[in-house]
Amino acid sequence: MSLDYYSMLTQYGNIYPLSVKIDDCKSLVKWTEENFEYVKYNPRKDINRWGLSITSLHGGLDGVPDLDSLLEYNRENNTEYKETDFTAKTPVAEHPDIKKILEPFEGEYHRAHLLRLDQGGFFPPHRDLRKTHFRSFRIIIPLQNVNAPDFNFILEDKIINWELGRMYFVDTAKMHYLFNCSIDNPSYWIVLNINTNQNTINTVTSSFLHK
């Protein structure tokens, strides 16, 4: 059933904007940097990527294991954590703009975080969903330095042009990759993982920017 629901979302496109928007991205980014410490994203990889948890296992900000590879962490620690285990809000979730983007999906989100890619930070070509594992979908909000030429986000064979602060549905089951090629300008994003069900499908389809 989750695959059927996911297919409903993708009937409207691989990526499309929703009506929710953060108006002052610069202020939000500054607040996160002044009040919290970003931690290494997937620390096993020597890549200039950092994260700040919006939700985690117990509401903490150490990124363990919510900003790690769950597959590798579970294997090394004999645990069985799943994406849906990370629902406890951290102090980052108290910012009014974060509350604003979480509100439409209250009770339906998990493993949410800010992502910062510093100079040379990248994600190689990959898919977030495989086989029949479509129990969640991605909502992405670009915040700072997200467009070419300084930053490239490629979905299949298309470079995406983003509106800062805008909430987007993105079909990350499609091949995608991203790279920060700027000299000294970090790239900031918010990534939400949302349960795939009738309730969240209704939320997305009632929030189209262009109806």
C-alpha positions as CSV (number, residue, x, y, z in Angstrom):
1,M,0.0,0.0,0.0
2,S,2.8,2.5,0.8
3,L,4.2,2.0,-2.7
4,D,0.7,2.9,-4.1
5,Y,0.6,6.0,-2.0
6,Y,4.2,7.0,-3.1
7,S,3.2,6.5,-6.7
8,M,0.3,9.0,-6.2
9,L,2.8,11.6,-5.1
10,T,5.1,11.1,-8.1
11,Q,2.2,11.4,-10.5
12,Y,2.6,15.2,-10.1
13,G,6.3,15.2,-10.9
14,N,9.8,14.3,-9.6
15,I,10.0,17.5,-7.7
16,Y,7.4,20.2,-7.0
17,P,7.0,23.2,-4.7
18,L,4.5,23.4,-1.8
19,S,2.9,26.4,-0.3
20,V,4.8,26.4,3.0
21,K,7.9,28.7,3.0
22,I,10.5,30.1,5.4
23,D,10.8,33.8,4.7
24,D,14.1,34.6,6.5
25,C,16.5,31.7,5.8
26,K,19.6,33.7,6.6
27,S,18.3,34.4,10.1
28,L,17.5,30.7,10.7
29,V,20.9,29.5,9.6
30,K,22.6,32.1,11.7
31,W,20.5,31.0,14.8
32,T,21.5,27.4,14.3
33,E,25.2,28.2,14.0
34,E,25.2,30.6,17.0
35,N,23.3,28.2,19.3
36,F,24.3,24.7,18.4
37,E,27.2,22.7,17.1
38,Y,26.9,20.8,13.8
39,V,28.3,17.3,13.9
40,K,29.8,15.1,11.3
41,Y,27.3,13.6,8.9
42,N,28.1,9.9,8.5
43,P,31.4,10.1,10.3
44,R,32.8,7.0,8.6
45,K,33.1,9.0,5.4
46,D,35.8,11.6,5.0
47,I,33.5,14.1,3.3
48,N,32.8,17.7,4.3
49,R,29.2,17.1,5.4
50,W,27.7,18.2,8.7
51,G,24.3,17.8,10.3
52,L,22.1,19.2,13.1
53,S,19.3,17.0,14.3
54,I,15.7,18.3,14.4
55,T,14.6,14.9,15.7
56,S,16.7,12.2,17.2
57,L,16.4,9.0,19.3
58,H,16.1,10.8,22.7
59,G,16.0,14.4,21.7
60,G,19.8,14.9,21.8
61,L,22.1,16.6,19.4
62,D,25.1,14.3,19.2
63,G,23.9,12.8,15.9
64,V,24.3,9.2,17.2
65,P,23.0,7.4,15.4
66,D,20.5,9.5,13.5
67,L,23.2,11.3,11.5
68,D,25.1,8.1,10.9
69,S,24.5,5.3,8.4
70,L,21.9,3.1,10.2
71,L,23.0,0.1,8.2
72,E,26.6,0.4,9.3
73,Y,25.8,1.5,12.9
74,N,23.4,-1.4,13.4
75,R,25.9,-3.9,12.0
76,E,28.7,-2.6,14.3
77,N,26.6,-2.3,17.5
78,N,24.2,-5.2,17.1
79,T,21.2,-2.8,17.0
80,E,18.1,-2.7,14.9
81,Y,17.3,1.0,14.6
82,K,14.9,2.1,11.8
83,E,14.3,5.5,10.3
84,T,11.0,5.7,12.1
85,D,12.7,5.5,15.5
86,F,13.9,9.0,15.4
87,T,10.9,11.1,16.4
88,A,12.0,12.9,19.6
89,K,12.3,16.6,19.0
90,T,15.6,18.3,19.8
91,P,15.9,22.0,20.9
92,V,16.4,22.9,17.2
93,A,12.7,22.1,16.7
94,E,11.7,25.0,19.0
95,H,12.6,27.7,16.4
96,P,9.4,29.3,15.0
97,D,10.4,28.5,11.4
98,I,11.2,24.9,12.2
99,K,7.8,24.6,13.9
100,K,6.2,26.1,10.9
101,I,7.5,23.4,8.5
102,L,6.9,20.5,10.9
103,E,3.3,21.5,11.7
104,P,1.6,20.2,8.5
105,F,3.1,16.8,9.2
106,E,2.8,16.6,12.9
107,G,3.0,13.0,14.1
108,E,4.1,11.8,10.7
109,Y,7.8,12.9,10.5
110,H,11.0,11.1,11.6
111,R,14.7,11.5,11.2
112,A,14.6,15.2,10.4
113,H,17.7,17.4,10.3
114,L,19.6,20.3,8.9
115,L,22.3,19.4,6.5
116,R,25.4,21.6,5.9
117,L,27.8,20.9,3.0
118,D,31.0,22.8,3.3
119,Q,33.6,23.4,0.5
120,G,33.8,20.2,-1.5
121,G,31.0,18.5,0.4
122,F,29.0,16.1,-1.8
123,F,26.7,13.1,-2.0
124,P,27.6,10.7,-4.9
125,P,24.9,9.4,-7.2
126,H,22.4,7.4,-5.1
127,R,18.8,6.5,-4.5
128,D,17.2,6.9,-1.0
129,L,14.5,4.2,-1.6
130,R,15.0,0.8,-3.1
131,K,13.0,-2.3,-3.9
132,T,9.6,-1.9,-2.2
133,H,10.8,0.3,0.8
134,F,8.5,3.3,0.1
135,R,7.2,3.7,3.6
136,S,8.4,7.3,3.7
137,F,9.1,10.2,1.4
138,R,11.4,13.3,1.4
139,I,10.5,16.9,2.0
140,I,13.4,19.2,1.3
141,I,13.7,23.0,2.2
142,P,16.8,24.7,0.6
143,L,18.2,27.5,2.9
144,Q,21.5,28.9,1.6
145,N,23.8,28.5,-1.4
146,V,21.8,25.9,-3.2
147,N,21.9,26.8,-6.9
148,A,24.4,26.7,-9.7
149,P,27.2,27.6,-10.3
150,D,28.3,27.4,-6.7
151,F,26.2,24.4,-5.9
152,N,24.6,21.7,-8.0
153,F,21.8,19.4,-7.1
154,I,21.1,17.0,-10.0
155,L,18.0,14.9,-10.0
156,E,18.4,12.2,-12.8
157,D,19.9,14.4,-15.6
158,K,18.5,17.8,-14.5
159,I,20.2,20.5,-12.4
160,I,17.5,21.8,-10.0
161,N,16.9,25.5,-9.5
162,W,15.5,26.1,-6.0
163,E,13.6,28.9,-4.3
164,L,15.2,29.6,-0.9
165,G,13.0,28.6,2.0
166,R,10.4,26.9,-0.2
167,M,9.2,23.4,0.9
168,Y,9.5,20.8,-1.9
169,F,8.5,17.2,-2.4
170,V,11.4,15.4,-4.0
171,D,11.3,11.9,-5.4
172,T,14.6,10.7,-4.0
173,A,13.9,7.2,-5.3
174,K,15.2,8.7,-8.5
175,M,19.0,8.9,-9.0
176,H,20.3,12.2,-7.6
177,Y,23.6,13.7,-6.5
178,L,24.9,17.0,-5.1
179,F,28.1,18.9,-4.8
180,N,29.3,22.2,-3.2
181,C,31.9,23.6,-5.5
182,S,32.1,27.1,-3.9
183,I,35.3,28.3,-2.3
184,D,33.9,29.4,1.1
185,N,30.1,29.4,1.0
186,P,28.5,26.5,2.9
187,S,25.3,25.1,1.6
188,Y,22.3,24.5,4.0
189,W,19.2,22.4,3.7
190,I,16.4,21.0,5.8
191,V,15.5,17.3,5.2
192,L,12.3,15.7,6.5
193,N,11.4,12.1,6.2
194,I,7.6,11.7,6.2
195,N,5.5,8.6,6.7
196,T,3.7,7.5,3.4
197,N,0.0,7.2,4.1
198,Q,-3.3,8.6,3.1
199,N,-3.0,11.4,5.7
200,T,0.3,12.7,4.4
201,I,-0.7,12.3,0.8
202,N,-3.7,14.6,1.5
203,T,-1.4,17.1,3.2
204,V,0.9,17.3,0.2
205,T,-1.8,17.5,-2.4
206,S,-3.7,20.2,-0.5
207,S,-0.4,22.2,-0.3
208,F,0.4,22.6,-3.9
209,L,1.9,26.0,-4.7
210,H,0.4,26.0,-8.2
211,K,-3.1,24.4,-8.1
